[in-house]
Amino acid sequence: MTVTIKQLTSQQEWMEAYPVMAQLRAELTLEKYLLLLKEMTRDGYMLFALYENMQIVAVA
């Protein structure tokens, strides 16, 4: 099993993390999620993903 932690910085990476985030925040639509991330990253917010065998299993 290969485990990796990576900072997600592109919209494509954010979209790949959305299914995991949606489990945590069920009310969050993809559109709202992307909009919030764009706004929050300007203020220094960072999103990280834990990959297990090249698949995102957790976000922080």
PDB file of N, CA, C and O in Angstrom:
ATOM      1  N   MET A   1       0.853  -1.178   0.000  1.00  0.00           N
ATOM      2  CA  MET A   1       0.000   0.000   0.000  1.00  0.00           C
ATOM      3  C   MET A   1       0.899   1.241   0.000  1.00  0.00           C
ATOM      4  O   MET A   1       1.816   1.359   0.812  1.00  0.00           O
ATOM      5  N   THR A   2       0.621   2.144  -0.910  1.00  0.00           N
ATOM      6  CA  THR A   2       1.360   3.398  -1.004  1.00  0.00           C
ATOM      7  C   THR A   2       0.487   4.528  -0.490  1.00  0.00           C
ATOM      8  O   THR A   2      -0.636   4.714  -0.959  1.00  0.00           O
ATOM      9  N   VAL A   3       1.003   5.289   0.481  1.00  0.00           N
ATOM     10  CA  VAL A   3       0.269   6.410   1.060  1.00  0.00           C
ATOM     11  C   VAL A   3       1.065   7.685   0.802  1.00  0.00           C
ATOM     12  O   VAL A   3       2.274   7.735   1.026  1.00  0.00           O
ATOM     13  N   THR A   4       0.358   8.726   0.322  1.00  0.00           N
ATOM     14  CA  THR A   4       0.986  10.003  -0.003  1.00  0.00           C
ATOM     15  C   THR A   4       0.083  11.132   0.462  1.00  0.00           C
ATOM     16  O   THR A   4      -1.141  11.022   0.392  1.00  0.00           O
ATOM     17  N   ILE A   5       0.682  12.214   0.936  1.00  0.00           N
ATOM     18  CA  ILE A   5      -0.061  13.433   1.264  1.00  0.00           C
ATOM     19  C   ILE A   5       0.392  14.507   0.297  1.00  0.00           C
ATOM     20  O   ILE A   5       1.590  14.696   0.083  1.00  0.00           O
ATOM     21  N   LYS A   6      -0.575  15.217  -0.294  1.00  0.00           N
ATOM     22  CA  LYS A   6      -0.265  16.213  -1.318  1.00  0.00           C
ATOM     23  C   LYS A   6      -1.165  17.436  -1.142  1.00  0.00           C
ATOM     24  O   LYS A   6      -2.354  17.310  -0.845  1.00  0.00           O
ATOM     25  N   GLN A   7      -0.582  18.615  -1.329  1.00  0.00           N
ATOM     26  CA  GLN A   7      -1.390  19.828  -1.338  1.00  0.00           C
ATOM     27  C   GLN A   7      -2.089  19.922  -2.691  1.00  0.00           C
ATOM     28  O   GLN A   7      -1.460  19.751  -3.736  1.00  0.00           O
ATOM     29  N   LEU A   8      -3.377  20.193  -2.666  1.00  0.00           N
ATOM     30  CA  LEU A   8      -4.161  20.330  -3.892  1.00  0.00           C
ATOM     31  C   LEU A   8      -4.224  21.798  -4.265  1.00  0.00           C
ATOM     32  O   LEU A   8      -4.692  22.621  -3.477  1.00  0.00           O
ATOM     33  N   THR A   9      -3.759  22.133  -5.456  1.00  0.00           N
ATOM     34  CA  THR A   9      -3.665  23.541  -5.834  1.00  0.00           C
ATOM     35  C   THR A   9      -4.420  23.893  -7.105  1.00  0.00           C
ATOM     36  O   THR A   9      -4.645  25.073  -7.372  1.00  0.00           O
ATOM     37  N   SER A  10      -4.810  22.919  -7.882  1.00  0.00           N
ATOM     38  CA  SER A  10      -5.500  23.222  -9.149  1.00  0.00           C
ATOM     39  C   SER A  10      -6.980  22.873  -9.048  1.00  0.00           C
ATOM     40  O   SER A  10      -7.391  22.092  -8.189  1.00  0.00           O
ATOM     41  N   GLN A  11      -7.757  23.453  -9.920  1.00  0.00           N
ATOM     42  CA  GLN A  11      -9.188  23.174  -9.932  1.00  0.00           C
ATOM     43  C   GLN A  11      -9.432  21.695 -10.222  1.00  0.00           C
ATOM     44  O   GLN A  11     -10.345  21.098  -9.651  1.00  0.00           O
ATOM     45  N   GLN A  12      -8.641  21.105 -11.091  1.00  0.00           N
ATOM     46  CA  GLN A  12      -8.785  19.677 -11.403  1.00  0.00           C
ATOM     47  C   GLN A  12      -8.576  18.829 -10.148  1.00  0.00           C
ATOM     48  O   GLN A  12      -9.334  17.892  -9.897  1.00  0.00           O
ATOM     49  N   GLU A  13      -7.557  19.153  -9.368  1.00  0.00           N
ATOM     50  CA  GLU A  13      -7.300  18.418  -8.125  1.00  0.00           C
ATOM     51  C   GLU A  13      -8.438  18.612  -7.136  1.00  0.00           C
ATOM     52  O   GLU A  13      -8.840  17.670  -6.454  1.00  0.00           O
ATOM     53  N   TRP A  14      -8.958  19.834  -7.058  1.00  0.00           N
ATOM     54  CA  TRP A  14     -10.081  20.105  -6.156  1.00  0.00           C
ATOM     55  C   TRP A  14     -11.294  19.271  -6.546  1.00  0.00           C
ATOM     56  O   TRP A  14     -11.995  18.735  -5.688  1.00  0.00           O
ATOM     57  N   MET A  15     -11.532  19.168  -7.848  1.00  0.00           N
ATOM     58  CA  MET A  15     -12.670  18.386  -8.322  1.00  0.00           C
ATOM     59  C   MET A  15     -12.496  16.903  -7.983  1.00  0.00           C
ATOM     60  O   MET A  15     -13.465  16.219  -7.654  1.00  0.00           O
ATOM     61  N   GLU A  16     -11.271  16.419  -8.065  1.00  0.00           N
ATOM     62  CA  GLU A  16     -10.998  15.025  -7.711  1.00  0.00           C
ATOM     63  C   GLU A  16     -11.246  14.776  -6.222  1.00  0.00           C
ATOM     64  O   GLU A  16     -11.602  13.663  -5.833  1.00  0.00           O
ATOM     65  N   ALA A  17     -11.063  15.796  -5.393  1.00  0.00           N
ATOM     66  CA  ALA A  17     -11.273  15.668  -3.951  1.00  0.00           C
ATOM     67  C   ALA A  17     -12.729  15.876  -3.538  1.00  0.00           C
ATOM     68  O   ALA A  17     -13.104  15.564  -2.408  1.00  0.00           O
ATOM     69  N   TYR A  18     -13.542  16.396  -4.439  1.00  0.00           N
ATOM     70  CA  TYR A  18     -14.924  16.735  -4.087  1.00  0.00           C
ATOM     71  C   TYR A  18     -15.730  15.555  -3.520  1.00  0.00           C
ATOM     72  O   TYR A  18     -16.440  15.749  -2.533  1.00  0.00           O
ATOM     73  N   PRO A  19     -15.658  14.356  -4.087  1.00  0.00           N
ATOM     74  CA  PRO A  19     -16.463  13.258  -3.503  1.00  0.00           C
ATOM     75  C   PRO A  19     -16.181  13.017  -2.023  1.00  0.00           C
ATOM     76  O   PRO A  19     -17.098  12.714  -1.259  1.00  0.00           O
ATOM     77  N   VAL A  20     -14.937  13.147  -1.618  1.00  0.00           N
ATOM     78  CA  VAL A  20     -14.598  12.969  -0.198  1.00  0.00           C
ATOM     79  C   VAL A  20     -15.127  14.143   0.614  1.00  0.00           C
ATOM     80  O   VAL A  20     -15.694  13.955   1.690  1.00  0.00           O
ATOM     81  N   MET A  21     -14.941  15.358   0.096  1.00  0.00           N
ATOM     82  CA  MET A  21     -15.443  16.556   0.791  1.00  0.00           C
ATOM     83  C   MET A  21     -16.964  16.503   0.912  1.00  0.00           C
ATOM     84  O   MET A  21     -17.517  16.911   1.933  1.00  0.00           O
ATOM     85  N   ALA A  22     -17.635  16.011  -0.105  1.00  0.00           N
ATOM     86  CA  ALA A  22     -19.102  15.936  -0.088  1.00  0.00           C
ATOM     87  C   ALA A  22     -19.601  14.983   0.994  1.00  0.00           C
ATOM     88  O   ALA A  22     -20.716  15.144   1.489  1.00  0.00           O
ATOM     89  N   GLN A  23     -18.798  14.002   1.362  1.00  0.00           N
ATOM     90  CA  GLN A  23     -19.170  13.113   2.462  1.00  0.00           C
ATOM     91  C   GLN A  23     -19.146  13.864   3.790  1.00  0.00           C
ATOM     92  O   GLN A  23     -19.927  13.570   4.695  1.00  0.00           O
ATOM     93  N   LEU A  24     -18.243  14.835   3.895  1.00  0.00           N
ATOM     94  CA  LEU A  24     -18.133  15.635   5.118  1.00  0.00           C
ATOM     95  C   LEU A  24     -19.150  16.769   5.157  1.00  0.00           C
ATOM     96  O   LEU A  24     -19.679  17.107   6.216  1.00  0.00           O
ATOM     97  N   ARG A  25     -19.414  17.343   4.005  1.00  0.00           N
ATOM     98  CA  ARG A  25     -20.319  18.490   3.884  1.00  0.00           C
ATOM     99  C   ARG A  25     -21.371  18.183   2.817  1.00  0.00           C
ATOM    100  O   ARG A  25     -21.260  18.641   1.680  1.00  0.00           O
ATOM    101  N   ALA A  26     -22.371  17.421   3.179  1.00  0.00           N
ATOM    102  CA  ALA A  26     -23.371  16.931   2.226  1.00  0.00           C
ATOM    103  C   ALA A  26     -24.141  18.053   1.523  1.00  0.00           C
ATOM    104  O   ALA A  26     -24.638  17.865   0.413  1.00  0.00           O
ATOM    105  N   GLU A  27     -24.238  19.199   2.159  1.00  0.00           N
ATOM    106  CA  GLU A  27     -24.994  20.317   1.567  1.00  0.00           C
ATOM    107  C   GLU A  27     -24.189  21.078   0.520  1.00  0.00           C
ATOM    108  O   GLU A  27     -24.737  21.950  -0.154  1.00  0.00           O
ATOM    109  N   LEU A  28     -22.932  20.777   0.370  1.00  0.00           N
ATOM    110  CA  LEU A  28     -22.023  21.520  -0.492  1.00  0.00           C
ATOM    111  C   LEU A  28     -22.082  20.994  -1.929  1.00  0.00           C
ATOM    112  O   LEU A  28     -21.717  19.848  -2.189  1.00  0.00           O
ATOM    113  N   THR A  29     -22.542  21.837  -2.859  1.00  0.00           N
ATOM    114  CA  THR A  29     -22.545  21.450  -4.268  1.00  0.00           C
ATOM    115  C   THR A  29     -21.145  21.629  -4.845  1.00  0.00           C
ATOM    116  O   THR A  29     -20.316  22.334  -4.268  1.00  0.00           O
ATOM    117  N   LEU A  30     -20.888  21.001  -5.965  1.00  0.00           N
ATOM    118  CA  LEU A  30     -19.582  21.138  -6.614  1.00  0.00           C
ATOM    119  C   LEU A  30     -19.307  22.596  -6.962  1.00  0.00           C
ATOM    120  O   LEU A  30     -18.192  23.079  -6.764  1.00  0.00           O
ATOM    121  N   GLU A  31     -20.295  23.290  -7.472  1.00  0.00           N
ATOM    122  CA  GLU A  31     -20.118  24.685  -7.867  1.00  0.00           C
ATOM    123  C   GLU A  31     -19.775  25.564  -6.667  1.00  0.00           C
ATOM    124  O   GLU A  31     -18.865  26.390  -6.735  1.00  0.00           O
ATOM    125  N   LYS A  32     -20.502  25.384  -5.581  1.00  0.00           N
ATOM    126  CA  LYS A  32     -20.250  26.172  -4.372  1.00  0.00           C
ATOM    127  C   LYS A  32     -18.876  25.836  -3.783  1.00  0.00           C
ATOM    128  O   LYS A  32     -18.152  26.728  -3.340  1.00  0.00           O
ATOM    129  N   TYR A  33     -18.528  24.571  -3.780  1.00  0.00           N
ATOM    130  CA  TYR A  33     -17.238  24.093  -3.291  1.00  0.00           C
ATOM    131  C   TYR A  33     -16.097  24.764  -4.054  1.00  0.00           C
ATOM    132  O   TYR A  33     -15.164  25.281  -3.440  1.00  0.00           O
ATOM    133  N   LEU A  34     -16.163  24.762  -5.380  1.00  0.00           N
ATOM    134  CA  LEU A  34     -15.105  25.370  -6.191  1.00  0.00           C
ATOM    135  C   LEU A  34     -15.039  26.876  -5.965  1.00  0.00           C
ATOM    136  O   LEU A  34     -13.946  27.438  -5.882  1.00  0.00           O
ATOM    137  N   LEU A  35     -16.170  27.525  -5.867  1.00  0.00           N
ATOM    138  CA  LEU A  35     -16.207  28.966  -5.614  1.00  0.00           C
ATOM    139  C   LEU A  35     -15.584  29.295  -4.259  1.00  0.00           C
ATOM    140  O   LEU A  35     -14.782  30.223  -4.152  1.00  0.00           O
ATOM    141  N   LEU A  36     -15.948  28.545  -3.236  1.00  0.00           N
ATOM    142  CA  LEU A  36     -15.386  28.765  -1.903  1.00  0.00           C
ATOM    143  C   LEU A  36     -13.866  28.552  -1.894  1.00  0.00           C
ATOM    144  O   LEU A  36     -13.131  29.333  -1.289  1.00  0.00           O
ATOM    145  N   LEU A  37     -13.404  27.503  -2.561  1.00  0.00           N
ATOM    146  CA  LEU A  37     -11.967  27.244  -2.602  1.00  0.00           C
ATOM    147  C   LEU A  37     -11.210  28.374  -3.294  1.00  0.00           C
ATOM    148  O   LEU A  37     -10.140  28.777  -2.837  1.00  0.00           O
ATOM    149  N   LYS A  38     -11.755  28.879  -4.381  1.00  0.00           N
ATOM    150  CA  LYS A  38     -11.104  29.998  -5.076  1.00  0.00           C
ATOM    151  C   LYS A  38     -10.977  31.200  -4.150  1.00  0.00           C
ATOM    152  O   LYS A  38      -9.928  31.841  -4.096  1.00  0.00           O
ATOM    153  N   GLU A  39     -12.038  31.502  -3.431  1.00  0.00           N
ATOM    154  CA  GLU A  39     -12.025  32.642  -2.509  1.00  0.00           C
ATOM    155  C   GLU A  39     -11.085  32.394  -1.330  1.00  0.00           C
ATOM    156  O   GLU A  39     -10.303  33.269  -0.957  1.00  0.00           O
ATOM    157  N   MET A  40     -11.163  31.221  -0.759  1.00  0.00           N
ATOM    158  CA  MET A  40     -10.406  30.918   0.450  1.00  0.00           C
ATOM    159  C   MET A  40      -8.905  30.797   0.188  1.00  0.00           C
ATOM    160  O   MET A  40      -8.105  31.178   1.042  1.00  0.00           O
ATOM    161  N   THR A  41      -8.507  30.276  -0.973  1.00  0.00           N
ATOM    162  CA  THR A  41      -7.077  30.146  -1.254  1.00  0.00           C
ATOM    163  C   THR A  41      -6.414  31.517  -1.392  1.00  0.00           C
ATOM    164  O   THR A  41      -5.223  31.664  -1.116  1.00  0.00           O
ATOM    165  N   ARG A  42      -7.176  32.508  -1.814  1.00  0.00           N
ATOM    166  CA  ARG A  42      -6.628  33.869  -1.867  1.00  0.00           C
ATOM    167  C   ARG A  42      -6.279  34.384  -0.473  1.00  0.00           C
ATOM    168  O   ARG A  42      -5.416  35.247  -0.314  1.00  0.00           O
ATOM    169  N   ASP A  43      -6.966  33.839   0.535  1.00  0.00           N
ATOM    170  CA  ASP A  43      -6.724  34.239   1.927  1.00  0.00           C
ATOM    171  C   ASP A  43      -5.763  33.303   2.651  1.00  0.00           C
ATOM    172  O   ASP A  43      -5.605  33.398   3.868  1.00  0.00           O
ATOM    173  N   GLY A  44      -5.121  32.400   1.911  1.00  0.00           N
ATOM    174  CA  GLY A  44      -4.124  31.530   2.508  1.00  0.00           C
ATOM    175  C   GLY A  44      -4.585  30.122   2.851  1.00  0.00           C
ATOM    176  O   GLY A  44      -3.795  29.326   3.359  1.00  0.00           O
ATOM    177  N   TYR A  45      -5.847  29.795   2.586  1.00  0.00           N
ATOM    178  CA  TYR A  45      -6.359  28.457   2.863  1.00  0.00           C
ATOM    179  C   TYR A  45      -5.632  27.444   1.984  1.00  0.00           C
ATOM    180  O   TYR A  45      -5.362  27.716   0.814  1.00  0.00           O
ATOM    181  N   MET A  46      -5.319  26.294   2.534  1.00  0.00           N
ATOM    182  CA  MET A  46      -4.687  25.215   1.780  1.00  0.00           C
ATOM    183  C   MET A  46      -5.496  23.939   1.967  1.00  0.00           C
ATOM    184  O   MET A  46      -6.005  23.666   3.054  1.00  0.00           O
ATOM    185  N   LEU A  47      -5.606  23.169   0.903  1.00  0.00           N
ATOM    186  CA  LEU A  47      -6.329  21.906   0.944  1.00  0.00           C
ATOM    187  C   LEU A  47      -5.337  20.786   0.649  1.00  0.00           C
ATOM    188  O   LEU A  47      -4.596  20.841  -0.332  1.00  0.00           O
ATOM    189  N   PHE A  48      -5.333  19.769   1.512  1.00  0.00           N
ATOM    190  CA  PHE A  48      -4.450  18.630   1.348  1.00  0.00           C
ATOM    191  C   PHE A  48      -5.277  17.363   1.204  1.00  0.00           C
ATOM    192  O   PHE A  48      -6.386  17.263   1.729  1.00  0.00           O
ATOM    193  N   ALA A  49      -4.719  16.399   0.485  1.00  0.00           N
ATOM    194  CA  ALA A  49      -5.389  15.112   0.314  1.00  0.00           C
ATOM    195  C   ALA A  49      -4.447  13.992   0.713  1.00  0.00           C
ATOM    196  O   ALA A  49      -3.241  14.055   0.477  1.00  0.00           O
ATOM    197  N   LEU A  50      -5.014  12.976   1.316  1.00  0.00           N
ATOM    198  CA  LEU A  50      -4.292  11.748   1.609  1.00  0.00           C
ATOM    199  C   LEU A  50      -4.669  10.754   0.513  1.00  0.00           C
ATOM    200  O   LEU A  50      -5.834  10.395   0.342  1.00  0.00           O
ATOM    201  N   TYR A  51      -3.658  10.327  -0.212  1.00  0.00           N
ATOM    202  CA  TYR A  51      -3.859   9.347  -1.280  1.00  0.00           C
ATOM    203  C   TYR A  51      -3.430   7.979  -0.775  1.00  0.00           C
ATOM    204  O   TYR A  51      -2.371   7.823  -0.168  1.00  0.00           O
ATOM    205  N   GLU A  52      -4.267   7.003  -1.036  1.00  0.00           N
ATOM    206  CA  GLU A  52      -3.929   5.610  -0.746  1.00  0.00           C
ATOM    207  C   GLU A  52      -4.013   4.867  -2.065  1.00  0.00           C
ATOM    208  O   GLU A  52      -5.085   4.766  -2.662  1.00  0.00           O
ATOM    209  N   ASN A  53      -2.889   4.352  -2.516  1.00  0.00           N
ATOM    210  CA  ASN A  53      -2.829   3.686  -3.822  1.00  0.00           C
ATOM    211  C   ASN A  53      -3.373   4.594  -4.927  1.00  0.00           C
ATOM    212  O   ASN A  53      -4.155   4.161  -5.773  1.00  0.00           O
ATOM    213  N   MET A  54      -2.952   5.843  -4.904  1.00  0.00           N
ATOM    214  CA  MET A  54      -3.266   6.853  -5.918  1.00  0.00           C
ATOM    215  C   MET A  54      -4.735   7.299  -5.929  1.00  0.00           C
ATOM    216  O   MET A  54      -5.186   7.903  -6.902  1.00  0.00           O
ATOM    217  N   GLN A  55      -5.478   7.010  -4.865  1.00  0.00           N
ATOM    218  CA  GLN A  55      -6.875   7.429  -4.754  1.00  0.00           C
ATOM    219  C   GLN A  55      -7.046   8.255  -3.490  1.00  0.00           C
ATOM    220  O   GLN A  55      -6.543   7.886  -2.428  1.00  0.00           O
ATOM    221  N   ILE A  56      -7.762   9.386  -3.602  1.00  0.00           N
ATOM    222  CA  ILE A  56      -7.987  10.241  -2.443  1.00  0.00           C
ATOM    223  C   ILE A  56      -8.933   9.552  -1.469  1.00  0.00           C
ATOM    224  O   ILE A  56     -10.033   9.136  -1.832  1.00  0.00           O
ATOM    225  N   VAL A  57      -8.477   9.442  -0.214  1.00  0.00           N
ATOM    226  CA  VAL A  57      -9.294   8.807   0.814  1.00  0.00           C
ATOM    227  C   VAL A  57      -9.609   9.763   1.967  1.00  0.00           C
ATOM    228  O   VAL A  57     -10.463   9.469   2.803  1.00  0.00           O
ATOM    229  N   ALA A  58      -8.913  10.915   2.010  1.00  0.00           N
ATOM    230  CA  ALA A  58      -9.175  11.884   3.074  1.00  0.00           C
ATOM    231  C   ALA A  58      -8.692  13.267   2.613  1.00  0.00           C
ATOM    232  O   ALA A  58      -7.768  13.377   1.806  1.00  0.00           O
ATOM    233  N   VAL A  59      -9.333  14.314   3.138  1.00  0.00           N
ATOM    234  CA  VAL A  59      -8.922  15.684   2.852  1.00  0.00           C
ATOM    235  C   VAL A  59      -8.821  16.462   4.167  1.00  0.00           C
ATOM    236  O   VAL A  59      -9.501  16.160   5.147  1.00  0.00           O
ATOM    237  N   ALA A  60      -7.957  17.460   4.152  1.00  0.00           N
ATOM    238  CA  ALA A  60      -7.791  18.316   5.329  1.00  0.00           C
ATOM    239  C   ALA A  60      -7.473  19.720   4.865  1.00  0.00           C
ATOM    240  O   ALA A  60      -7.291  20.616   5.689  1.00  0.00           O
TER     241      ALA A  60
END
